[in-house]
Amino acid sequence: MKSLKKQRRIQVIAVAAVALVLSTALIGYAMRDGINFFRAPSQIIAEPPAPNEVFRIGGLVEEGSIVRGEGKTIRFSVTDGGASIPVTYTGVLPDLFSENEGMVGTGSYVNGVFEATEILAKHDETYMPAEVVDALKEQGVYKDPNGSYGAAGEG
């Protein structure tokens, strides 16, 4: 009788372990396309991603680069101070989208142009995503709300 209980316990533990491994594998498989990695323009130039890879780009909208095309297509460039990437977007831009302001876009890098499917702009005078701030600081072009410029670790 004791060995039957022991055997049953081992079976339950084995089934639970298999279920845990299987559920972890399924969650990982489901999330493989749902994770978008952030990249700065300098990183994209250094290591261009595959055309079918969806990722996020962030930086400052380059001054004088916004060109409104036919219909809802907008072209502009995003920079981190070290490199500039041309972007195309079809749709309505956020109200706070403007030149020399921070933005994050989701899309793919195809033939040297970032084709955005979504554009996000900062939501107030001081906010900018942490990844964008870090990339701009690394290039030495980030201007904090206090008005100073600095590289990473300064400020």
C-alpha positions, 0 to 999 in steps of 0.5 A, a space after each residue: 500500500 505504501 509503495 502504491 502511494 509513493 508511485 502515485 506521487 511520483 506520477 503526479 510530480 512527473 505529469 506536473 513537470 511535463 505540463 509546466 515544460 509544455 506550457 512554458 514552451 507554448 507561451 514562448 512560441 506564442 510570444 515570439 512575434 509579439 516582442 518588439 525590440 527597440 533600436 536607435 538609428 545608429 544601431 540600425 545603420 551598424 546592423 541592418 535588420 531583416 526586412 521581415 523583422 518588426 521592431 521599434 525605432 526611436 529618436 528625434 524627428 530631424 528638423 526640416 525632414 517632414 514631407 507630406 505626400 499624396 493622401 495620408 503618406 508622410 515621410 520624415 527622418 529620425 536621428 539620434 545624432 549619430 545617424 539618420 533613418 528615413 521613415 514612411 508612415 501612412 496614417 494620421 500622426 499624433 497631435 504632439 508629433 513635430 520636428 526636433 521632438 522625440 518619437 517611437 515608431 513600430 515597423 520594418 526596415 525595408 530597402 533603407 527605409 523604415 516603414 512604420 505601422 505605428 507612430 508614438 509621440 511624447 505626451 508632454 513637454 518633458 517625457 521621452 521613452 527611457 530607451 530614446 533618452 539612453 540612445 541620445 545620451 550615448 550620442 551626446 545630443 540629449 538635452 534634458 529638461 534643465 537645458 543641459 546636454 550630456 553623454 551617458 553618465 552625465 547630468 
